[in-house]
Amino acid sequence: MSMKPIALTLGDPAGIGPELIVRAWLARGDAPFFALAAPGPLAECARALGIEAPIAEVEPEAAAAAFADALPVVPLIAPANATPGTPDRRFAPATIESIERAVALVREGRARAMVTNPIAKKTLYDAGFRHPGHTEFLGELARAWGSSVDPVMMIWSPLLAVVPVTIHIALADVPRRLTTELIVATARTVDRDLRARFGLSRPRLALAGLNPHAGEGGAMGREEIETIVPAIEILRSQGINAFGPLPADTMFHPAARARYDVALTMYHDQGLIPAKTLAFDDGVNVTLGLPFIRTSPDHGTAFDIAGKGLANPSSLLAALKLAHRLSL
Protein backbone atom coordinates (compact mmCIF):
# COMPACT_ATOMS: atom_id res chain seq x y z
CA MET A 1 0.00 0.00 0.00
CA SER A 2 1.35 3.43 -0.92
CA MET A 3 2.09 5.96 1.79
CA LYS A 4 -0.58 8.58 2.41
CA PRO A 5 0.63 11.96 1.19
CA ILE A 6 1.18 15.19 3.10
CA ALA A 7 -1.07 18.15 2.28
CA LEU A 8 0.97 21.27 1.43
CA THR A 9 -0.86 24.59 1.44
CA LEU A 10 -0.31 27.47 -0.95
CA GLY A 11 0.32 30.26 1.54
CA ASP A 12 0.01 33.76 0.13
CA PRO A 13 0.06 33.36 -3.68
CA ALA A 14 1.93 36.67 -4.05
CA GLY A 15 4.72 35.46 -1.79
CA ILE A 16 7.36 32.80 -2.23
CA GLY A 17 4.96 29.92 -1.49
CA PRO A 18 4.50 28.90 -5.15
CA GLU A 19 8.27 28.89 -5.76
CA LEU A 20 8.85 26.88 -2.59
CA ILE A 21 6.29 24.29 -3.69
CA VAL A 22 8.02 23.85 -7.04
CA ARG A 23 11.48 23.67 -5.48
CA ALA A 24 10.32 21.23 -2.80
CA TRP A 25 8.96 18.90 -5.48
CA LEU A 26 12.20 19.24 -7.44
CA ALA A 27 14.11 18.11 -4.32
CA ARG A 28 11.67 15.19 -3.80
CA GLY A 29 12.39 13.58 -0.48
CA ASP A 30 10.96 10.45 1.12
CA ALA A 31 7.53 11.92 1.85
CA PRO A 32 5.15 12.40 -1.11
CA PHE A 33 2.97 15.49 -0.91
CA PHE A 34 0.33 17.29 -2.92
CA ALA A 35 -0.12 21.04 -3.15
CA LEU A 36 -3.46 22.73 -2.59
CA ALA A 37 -2.97 25.41 -5.21
CA ALA A 38 -4.04 26.74 -8.59
CA PRO A 39 -2.42 24.55 -11.29
CA GLY A 40 -2.03 27.30 -13.90
CA PRO A 41 -0.14 29.84 -11.77
CA LEU A 42 1.99 27.05 -10.31
CA ALA A 43 2.95 25.87 -13.80
CA GLU A 44 3.74 29.46 -14.78
CA CYS A 45 5.93 29.79 -11.68
CA ALA A 46 7.89 26.69 -12.70
CA ARG A 47 8.36 28.02 -16.23
CA ALA A 48 9.56 31.38 -14.91
CA LEU A 49 12.12 29.56 -12.76
CA GLY A 50 13.28 27.44 -15.69
CA ILE A 51 12.28 24.29 -13.80
CA GLU A 52 10.70 21.35 -15.55
CA ALA A 53 7.85 20.48 -13.21
CA PRO A 54 4.89 18.79 -14.92
CA ILE A 55 1.66 19.45 -13.02
CA ALA A 56 -0.69 16.54 -12.29
CA GLU A 57 -4.19 17.54 -11.16
CA VAL A 58 -5.13 14.76 -8.77
CA GLU A 59 -7.32 13.65 -5.94
CA PRO A 60 -5.25 13.17 -2.75
CA GLU A 61 -5.38 9.37 -3.10
CA ALA A 62 -3.50 9.56 -6.41
CA ALA A 63 -0.79 11.95 -5.23
CA ALA A 64 1.73 9.36 -4.06
CA ALA A 65 1.61 7.47 -7.37
CA ALA A 66 2.04 10.67 -9.38
CA PHE A 67 4.73 12.20 -7.18
CA ALA A 68 7.81 10.71 -8.85
CA ASP A 69 6.98 12.11 -12.28
CA ALA A 70 4.84 15.19 -11.65
CA LEU A 71 3.95 17.75 -9.02
CA PRO A 72 0.58 16.62 -7.67
CA VAL A 73 -1.91 19.47 -7.27
CA VAL A 74 -5.37 19.39 -5.76
CA PRO A 75 -6.90 22.45 -7.46
CA LEU A 76 -8.39 25.32 -5.48
CA ILE A 77 -11.73 26.89 -6.31
CA ALA A 78 -10.69 30.45 -5.41
CA PRO A 79 -8.45 32.29 -7.90
CA ALA A 80 -4.74 32.44 -7.01
CA ASN A 81 -3.18 34.23 -9.99
CA ALA A 82 -1.53 36.91 -7.90
CA THR A 83 1.39 39.00 -9.14
CA PRO A 84 4.56 37.88 -7.32
CA GLY A 85 5.64 40.45 -4.78
CA THR A 86 2.34 42.34 -4.83
CA PRO A 87 0.11 41.35 -1.90
CA ASP A 88 -3.57 41.65 -2.75
CA ARG A 89 -6.52 40.92 -0.47
CA ARG A 90 -8.51 39.63 -3.47
CA PHE A 91 -6.48 36.42 -3.21
CA ALA A 92 -6.97 35.95 0.53
CA PRO A 93 -9.81 33.44 -0.14
CA ALA A 94 -7.32 31.13 -1.90
CA THR A 95 -4.99 31.24 1.10
CA ILE A 96 -7.83 30.46 3.50
CA GLU A 97 -9.37 27.77 1.29
CA SER A 98 -6.02 26.00 1.03
CA ILE A 99 -5.69 25.82 4.82
CA GLU A 100 -9.29 24.77 5.44
CA ARG A 101 -9.18 22.03 2.83
CA ALA A 102 -5.85 20.70 4.10
CA VAL A 103 -7.33 20.35 7.60
CA ALA A 104 -10.43 18.67 6.20
CA LEU A 105 -8.37 16.19 4.17
CA VAL A 106 -6.30 15.24 7.19
CA ARG A 107 -9.48 14.83 9.22
CA GLU A 108 -10.93 12.56 6.52
CA GLY A 109 -7.78 10.43 6.51
CA ARG A 110 -6.91 11.39 2.93
CA ALA A 111 -3.67 13.06 4.05
CA ARG A 112 -1.53 12.14 7.03
CA ALA A 113 -0.25 15.58 7.97
CA MET A 114 -0.29 19.14 6.74
CA VAL A 115 2.52 21.57 6.01
CA THR A 116 1.64 25.22 5.54
CA ASN A 117 3.39 27.81 3.43
CA PRO A 118 3.73 31.35 4.82
CA ILE A 119 0.74 33.67 4.98
CA ALA A 120 0.64 37.47 5.13
CA LYS A 121 -1.43 38.44 8.14
CA LYS A 122 -2.05 42.02 7.01
CA THR A 123 -3.41 40.87 3.66
CA LEU A 124 -5.77 38.48 5.41
CA TYR A 125 -6.81 41.10 7.96
CA ASP A 126 -7.63 43.50 5.14
CA ALA A 127 -9.93 40.81 3.73
CA GLY A 128 -11.73 40.33 7.05
CA PHE A 129 -9.72 37.47 8.55
CA ARG A 130 -10.21 37.65 12.33
CA HIS A 131 -7.55 35.32 13.69
CA PRO A 132 -4.16 36.54 14.96
CA GLY A 133 -2.32 33.95 12.87
CA HIS A 134 -2.05 30.41 11.54
CA THR A 135 -1.82 28.82 14.99
CA GLU A 136 -5.05 30.34 16.26
CA PHE A 137 -6.92 29.63 13.01
CA LEU A 138 -5.89 25.97 13.09
CA GLY A 139 -7.08 25.78 16.69
CA GLU A 140 -10.54 26.98 15.66
CA LEU A 141 -10.68 24.52 12.77
CA ALA A 142 -9.72 21.70 15.15
CA ARG A 143 -12.34 22.79 17.67
CA ALA A 144 -14.93 22.61 14.88
CA TRP A 145 -14.30 18.85 14.90
CA GLY A 146 -15.42 18.78 18.51
CA SER A 147 -11.85 18.56 19.77
CA SER A 148 -10.81 20.41 22.91
CA VAL A 149 -7.52 22.01 21.91
CA ASP A 150 -5.07 24.60 23.14
CA PRO A 151 -2.76 25.16 20.15
CA VAL A 152 0.83 26.02 21.01
CA MET A 153 3.48 27.28 18.60
CA MET A 154 6.88 25.62 18.85
CA ILE A 155 9.85 26.58 16.71
CA TRP A 156 11.95 23.43 16.37
CA SER A 157 15.38 22.74 14.92
CA PRO A 158 18.12 20.23 15.73
CA LEU A 159 19.85 22.99 17.73
CA LEU A 160 16.98 24.53 19.68
CA ALA A 161 13.25 24.25 20.35
CA VAL A 162 11.39 27.25 21.74
CA VAL A 163 7.78 27.92 22.69
CA PRO A 164 6.60 31.50 23.25
CA VAL A 165 3.87 31.57 25.90
CA THR A 166 2.34 34.75 24.47
CA ILE A 167 2.54 35.02 20.71
CA HIS A 168 1.04 37.55 18.33
CA ILE A 169 0.30 40.44 20.66
CA ALA A 170 1.91 43.81 21.22
CA LEU A 171 4.87 43.80 23.57
CA ALA A 172 3.11 46.36 25.77
CA ASP A 173 0.30 43.83 26.36
CA VAL A 174 2.52 40.94 27.44
CA PRO A 175 2.67 41.62 31.22
CA ARG A 176 -1.12 41.83 31.42
CA ARG A 177 -1.75 38.74 29.28
CA LEU A 178 0.95 36.60 30.91
CA THR A 179 -0.70 34.59 33.68
CA THR A 180 0.22 31.61 35.80
CA GLU A 181 -2.70 29.73 34.24
CA LEU A 182 -1.49 30.42 30.69
CA ILE A 183 2.04 29.30 31.49
CA VAL A 184 0.78 26.09 33.10
CA ALA A 185 -1.59 25.28 30.22
CA THR A 186 1.12 25.93 27.62
CA ALA A 187 3.69 23.82 29.44
CA ARG A 188 1.26 20.93 29.86
CA THR A 189 0.61 20.86 26.11
CA VAL A 190 4.33 21.01 25.38
CA ASP A 191 5.11 18.21 27.82
CA ARG A 192 2.33 16.00 26.46
CA ASP A 193 3.27 16.39 22.78
CA LEU A 194 7.01 16.04 23.35
CA ARG A 195 6.25 12.72 24.99
CA ALA A 196 3.66 11.51 22.50
CA ARG A 197 5.08 12.81 19.23
CA PHE A 198 8.78 13.41 19.81
CA GLY A 199 9.38 10.33 21.96
CA LEU A 200 10.89 12.09 24.99
CA SER A 201 10.13 10.14 28.16
CA ARG A 202 10.53 13.13 30.51
CA PRO A 203 10.99 16.39 28.61
CA ARG A 204 13.07 19.12 30.25
CA LEU A 205 11.27 22.46 30.09
CA ALA A 206 13.33 25.59 30.80
CA LEU A 207 11.24 28.68 31.51
CA ALA A 208 12.61 32.13 30.82
CA GLY A 209 11.98 35.13 32.99
CA LEU A 210 10.10 38.09 31.59
CA ASN A 211 12.36 40.87 32.82
CA PRO A 212 16.12 41.46 32.48
CA HIS A 213 18.10 39.12 34.77
CA ALA A 214 14.82 37.26 35.44
CA GLY A 215 13.71 40.20 37.55
CA GLU A 216 16.81 40.32 39.77
CA GLY A 217 14.82 39.17 42.83
CA GLY A 218 12.09 41.72 42.22
CA ALA A 219 14.37 44.70 41.60
CA MET A 220 13.53 44.74 37.86
CA GLY A 221 9.95 43.50 37.98
CA ARG A 222 7.81 41.11 39.97
CA GLU A 223 6.35 38.90 37.23
CA GLU A 224 8.91 36.19 37.97
CA ILE A 225 7.94 36.09 41.64
CA GLU A 226 4.20 36.51 41.25
CA THR A 227 3.47 34.72 37.97
CA ILE A 228 6.25 32.48 36.67
CA VAL A 229 7.55 30.82 39.86
CA PRO A 230 4.02 29.78 40.94
CA ALA A 231 3.52 28.21 37.50
CA ILE A 232 6.76 26.24 37.81
CA GLU A 233 5.73 25.01 41.26
CA ILE A 234 2.38 23.79 39.91
CA LEU A 235 4.04 22.05 36.98
CA ARG A 236 6.60 20.30 39.16
CA SER A 237 3.85 19.15 41.53
CA GLN A 238 2.24 17.47 38.51
CA GLY A 239 5.42 15.61 37.56
CA ILE A 240 6.47 17.93 34.74
CA ASN A 241 10.20 18.59 34.61
CA ALA A 242 10.04 22.40 34.50
CA PHE A 243 12.63 24.75 35.93
CA GLY A 244 13.53 28.44 36.00
CA PRO A 245 12.85 31.28 35.59
CA LEU A 246 16.12 31.80 33.78
CA PRO A 247 17.61 35.07 32.51
CA ALA A 248 16.83 35.04 28.79
CA ASP A 249 20.18 36.55 27.84
CA THR A 250 22.12 33.53 29.15
CA MET A 251 19.90 30.59 28.28
CA PHE A 252 20.65 30.12 24.58
CA HIS A 253 24.40 29.47 24.42
CA PRO A 254 25.45 25.84 23.77
CA ALA A 255 26.14 24.83 27.38
CA ALA A 256 22.82 26.27 28.53
CA ARG A 257 20.87 24.57 25.72
CA ALA A 258 22.30 21.22 26.74
CA ARG A 259 20.30 21.43 29.96
CA TYR A 260 16.85 21.42 28.38
CA ASP A 261 14.76 20.02 25.53
CA VAL A 262 12.62 23.11 24.99
CA ALA A 263 12.73 26.71 26.17
CA LEU A 264 9.45 28.39 27.11
CA THR A 265 9.82 32.11 26.61
CA MET A 266 7.37 34.72 27.80
CA TYR A 267 6.85 36.57 24.53
CA HIS A 268 7.33 36.12 20.81
CA ASP A 269 10.68 37.75 20.06
CA GLN A 270 12.31 36.55 23.26
CA GLY A 271 12.25 33.04 21.81
CA LEU A 272 12.11 33.52 18.07
CA ILE A 273 15.14 35.78 17.80
CA PRO A 274 17.55 33.12 19.13
CA ALA A 275 15.71 30.34 17.27
CA LYS A 276 15.93 32.09 13.92
CA THR A 277 19.48 33.27 14.54
CA LEU A 278 20.69 29.75 15.26
CA ALA A 279 18.67 27.85 12.67
CA PHE A 280 16.96 30.11 10.16
CA ASP A 281 17.29 27.75 7.21
CA ASP A 282 16.24 24.54 8.96
CA GLY A 283 13.89 25.85 11.64
CA VAL A 284 10.35 24.48 11.60
CA ASN A 285 7.17 25.88 13.08
CA VAL A 286 5.26 23.03 14.73
CA THR A 287 1.77 23.48 16.17
CA LEU A 288 1.41 21.40 19.32
CA GLY A 289 -1.91 20.58 20.95
CA LEU A 290 -3.78 19.77 17.73
CA PRO A 291 -5.38 16.42 16.85
CA PHE A 292 -3.25 16.36 13.67
CA ILE A 293 0.32 17.07 12.59
CA ARG A 294 1.04 20.56 11.29
CA THR A 295 4.43 22.02 10.48
CA SER A 296 5.52 25.10 8.55
CA PRO A 297 8.65 26.89 7.37
CA ASP A 298 10.07 29.25 9.98
CA HIS A 299 9.94 32.38 7.81
CA GLY A 300 7.48 34.69 6.12
CA THR A 301 6.15 35.41 2.66
CA ALA A 302 9.27 37.33 1.53
CA PHE A 303 7.37 39.56 -0.90
CA ASP A 304 10.63 41.40 -1.62
CA ILE A 305 12.11 38.39 -3.41
CA ALA A 306 8.93 36.73 -4.72
CA GLY A 307 9.15 36.00 -8.42
CA LYS A 308 12.90 36.56 -8.55
CA GLY A 309 14.03 32.94 -8.25
CA LEU A 310 15.80 33.58 -4.94
CA ALA A 311 13.63 31.62 -2.49
CA ASN A 312 15.47 29.06 -0.36
CA PRO A 313 13.37 25.91 0.18
CA SER A 314 15.49 24.60 3.08
CA SER A 315 12.98 25.45 5.82
CA LEU A 316 10.06 24.03 3.85
CA LEU A 317 12.03 20.84 3.19
CA ALA A 318 12.78 20.63 6.93
CA ALA A 319 9.07 21.11 7.65
CA LEU A 320 8.13 18.32 5.24
CA LYS A 321 10.78 16.05 6.74
CA LEU A 322 9.57 16.68 10.29
CA ALA A 323 5.91 16.19 9.32
CA HIS A 324 6.93 12.88 7.73
CA ARG A 325 8.78 11.81 10.87
CA LEU A 326 5.99 12.80 13.27
CA SER A 327 3.25 11.12 11.22
CA LEU A 328 4.90 7.73 10.70
Buried (B, 14 or more C-beta within 10 A) or exposed (E): EEBBBBBBBBBBBBBBBBBBBBBBBBEEEEBBBBBBBBBBBBBBBBEBBEBEBEBBEBEBEBBBBBBEEBBBBBBBEBBBEBEBBEBBBEBBBBBBBBBBBBBBBBBEEBBBBBBBBBBBBEBBBBBEBEBEBBBBBBBEBBBEEEBEBBBBBBBBBEBBBBBBBBBBBEEEEBBEBBBBEBBBBBBBBBBBBBEEBBEBEEBBBBBBBBBEBBBEEEEBBBBBBEBBBBBBEBBEEEEBBBBBBBBBBEBBEEEBBEEBBBBBBBBBEBBBBBBBEBBBBBBBBBBBBBBBBBBBBBBBBBBEBBBBEEBBBBBBBBBBBBBBBBBE
